[in-house]
């Protein structure tokens, strides 16, 4: 019996690779002869570079860039397809995980470091770039990203604006004349797992701003700044990005990529599964295990387990989702190709304990699930 194990990471607790191995140990306790294939996955957020590069047998590189508040950080990125394709996580340069709770400030945080990673990829001679844009600390509409690539953002007196989303309120002119010309010839695929527009009640500031430290007053300020930015950009470049689904991803980095490059926004999990060749790996599988840190109604909107399940369901392969927790509306996943779901804790436990004991809980949950499968097989 071949079992494919394809989980996402349990964010803040266990990497996708470690989750997969823990599931495998639990499975082997009940089905010791099972042939397990490990395919750790990601959906464009934290862990995408490691997952895709490992699956494609590529190369990890490191580049020192400007962090979300300007402090230098060492960011990992990858090369695959014999160096023809770069894989970048915006979170490695401008991610929320790089800031302490008291440092979060979407008024000032910048995507400049993401642009520096793209420059490093261009210098490496790539012809394609995959950019995962989950986990941002920013709300600058991708202006910092564009700045690193040569664009200038000027106020009414012709002075350069400071970094961050708040400064866009004073934007009077965008000068793209010095934008790196290599961008025009590089295929850029953006792994984007949300469909939020740039502005408004479902936009970047209103939906994601609070988790980045924005107060209600700051949300209003940032939303107005992004609306002004979008209006000016449309006049400057003839591109209307305000209402494009995904433009509000990563504090508007989705919009910035659409404005300043030839980028295409696609489901993050679809890109990752295509790059790692999951369809081929499903051949001959009898069962699939997947999972994530928390499964709820949002999982149906482009998250990793559902992406895996859709490919498996097309081949009539049953799918089990083991997650750190099952939350509000998780039952919606049953209509998306997942046949059964379980939370990993066997009883009441604090979040801190679950995070600390992640691998142990995953392993035990996989074993319990396989015991139930064995009972079902005996009944059949």
RANORZI-V579497 format. One record per backbone hydrogen bond with DSSP energy under -0.5 kcal/mol. CO is the residue of the C=O (numbers start at 0). NH is the residue of the N-H. Records with the same first field share a line. If there is no record, write none. Layout:
CO: NH + NH
//
This chain:
0: 2 + 34
1: 285 + 286
2: 4 + 36
3: 5 + 288
4: 38
6: 40
8: 10 + 292
9: 12 + 13
13: 9
14: 18
15: 19
16: 20
17: 21
18: 22
19: 23
20: 24
21: 25
22: 26
23: 27
24: 28
25: 29
26: 29 + 30
30: 33
33: 35
34: 2
35: 37
36: 4 + 38
43: 133
44: 47
46: 50
47: 51
48: 52
49: 53
50: 54
51: 55
52: 56 + 57
53: 56
58: 78
60: 76
62: 64 + 74
64: 72
66: 69
67: 109
70: 66
72: 64 + 74
74: 62
76: 60
77: 86
78: 58
79: 83 + 84
80: 83
83: 126 + 127
84: 79
85: 129
86: 77
87: 89 + 131
88: 91
89: 92 + 93
90: 94
93: 136
94: 97
95: 98
99: 102 + 103
100: 103
104: 107 + 108
105: 164
106: 165 + 166
108: 138
110: 113 + 114
111: 115
112: 116
113: 117
114: 118
115: 119
116: 120
117: 121
118: 122
119: 123
120: 125
121: 124
126: 186
127: 85
128: 130 + 188
129: 87 + 131
130: 132 + 190
131: 89
134: 95
139: 142
141: 145
142: 146
143: 147
144: 148
145: 148 + 150
146: 149
148: 179
151: 153 + 174
152: 160
153: 171 + 172
154: 157
158: 154
164: 167
165: 168
166: 169
167: 170
172: 153 + 174
173: 175
174: 151
175: 178
179: 182
180: 183
181: 184
182: 185
185: 187
186: 128 + 188
187: 189 + 263
188: 130 + 190
189: 191 + 265
190: 132
195: 245 + 247
196: 203
197: 203 + 204
199: 202 + 205
202: 206 + 207
203: 207 + 208
204: 208
207: 211
208: 211 + 213
209: 212
214: 218
215: 219
216: 220
217: 221
218: 222
219: 223
220: 224
221: 225
222: 226
223: 227
224: 228
225: 229
226: 230
227: 231
228: 232
229: 233
230: 234
231: 235
232: 236 + 238
233: 237
238: 240
240: 243
241: 197 + 198
243: 246
245: 248
246: 254
247: 250 + 251
248: 251 + 252 + 253
249: 252
250: 140
251: 255
252: 256
253: 257
254: 258
255: 259
256: 260 + 262
263: 189 + 265
265: 191
266: 270
267: 271
268: 272
269: 273
270: 274
271: 275
272: 276 + 277
273: 276
276: 280
277: 281
279: 282
281: 284
285: 317
286: 3
287: 319
288: 5
289: 321
290: 7
291: 323
293: 295
294: 326
295: 298
296: 299
297: 300
298: 302
299: 301
301: 268
302: 306
303: 307
304: 308
305: 309
306: 310
307: 311
308: 312
309: 313
311: 314 + 316
312: 315
315: 317
317: 287
318: 338 + 339
319: 289 + 321
320: 322 + 341
322: 343
323: 344
324: 294 + 326
326: 329
327: 296
328: 331
329: 332
330: 333
331: 334
332: 335 + 337
333: 336
336: 338
339: 320
341: 322
349: 353
350: 354
351: 355
352: 356
354: 357
356: 360
357: 361
358: 362
359: 363
360: 364
361: 365
362: 366
363: 367
364: 368
365: 369
366: 370
367: 371
368: 372
369: 373
370: 374
371: 375
372: 376
373: 377
374: 378
375: 379
//
